[in-house]
């Protein structure tokens, strides 16, 4: 069975940095994408950043380009999200997702991911 466990969520001030981690186990050895999504109270869950594990190609939401960086370790069982220049609007529960599509244009499409973690809270204060 697949398990995804996020960690690293915290409360930080605007302009600060934070690094999220996702420990993955039980994933297929076939190429797949992994991603970070987030959901703020009263808002729809949105894609933040994604990476295709086969090619290590990445995709980012326009709102985080230049500020967030998604990466994985060499073994492929750890996913990271480095967040810099944090804004109040970045406040949300961040979810790790896996088993996603291959096409780069679809990497941030929520419905195409098969596995999800429980989420970790990120709070950015002004």
N, C-alpha and C positions, 0 to 999 in steps of 0.2 A: 504494500500500500504506500501511497505517496504522502509525505508529510512535509509541510513547509512551516517554519517557525521564524517569525520576524523578531528583531530586537533592535535596540538603539534609540527608540523613540524617547523624547525628552521635551522639556520646556526651555526655550531659548529666546533671546532678545532679537528683534529685527536686525538684520545685518550679520548675524552670527552664522555658524556652520554646524552641521550635524551629519553623522554617518549612520545609515541604517544597514542592517545585515539580515539575510534570510538564509537559514540553514535548510537545505533540501536533502531528502532521502527517498529512495524508492522510484526515482524517475527512470523512464525508459532511456536506453542508450542511443535511441534514434535522435536525430537532430530535432530540436524544438526551440521555441522561444520562451523567455522568462521576462517578467515585467513587474513594474511597480505601478499600482493604481492608488488613488486616494479618494476619500469621501469626507466632505465637511457636512456638518449638520444642516439639513434642509436642502442639500444639493445632491445631484446625481454623481455616482462614482465615475471618475475620469481617469484615463490613462496618463501616466506621468513620463515613464521611460521604459523602453524595452530593448532586449538584446536577443539575437538569434544565436544560439549556442554553437551551431555548426560553422557559421561564418564570422561570428562575433560582430555582426553588423548591428547598429543601434538606431533607435528612433526616439525622438523626444517631443513632448508637447511643446507648442510654441511658448507657452507661459514659463517654461523652465529652461529653455535653451540658453546655454552660456552660463548657467548657474548650477545645474545638476549634472552628475556624471554617473552612469550605470556601468557596472563591471562585474566580473565573476573571477573566481580563483581558477588556477590551472586544472584542478581536479573536477571542476564543474559542479561542486556541491555547495558552493557559497555564492550568494548574489549580494551585491552591495549597491547602495545609492548614496553618493557623496553629495550633500546639499550645501551650497554656499550662498551668501548674500540673501539669506532667508527673509521672506516678507510675511506680514500678518496673514495675507491670503493663502499662504502655504499651510496654514493650520488645518489639520485633517487627520483622520485615521489612515495610515498607509498600509496597503496590502501587497503582499508578495503573491505573484501568480506564475504558474508554469503550465507546460503542455500546450503552448500556443502555436499560432501559425508560422509559416515560413516566409511568405511574402512580406517584404519590408513595409509595404503600404498598409498592411493589416495588423502590424504588431501592437497597436494600441487599441484594438477592438476587443472590448471586454468579453463579449459572448463567445469568442473563439478560444478562450483559455479554459482548461479542464480542471485545474487544481488551484486551490487558494489557501493562504494562511489566515490566521485569526486577526491580524492587524496589530499595528503599534501606533500609539498616539504621538503626534508631533504638534506642539503648541508654540506658536511664535507670538511674542508680546511686543507691543510698540514701545 
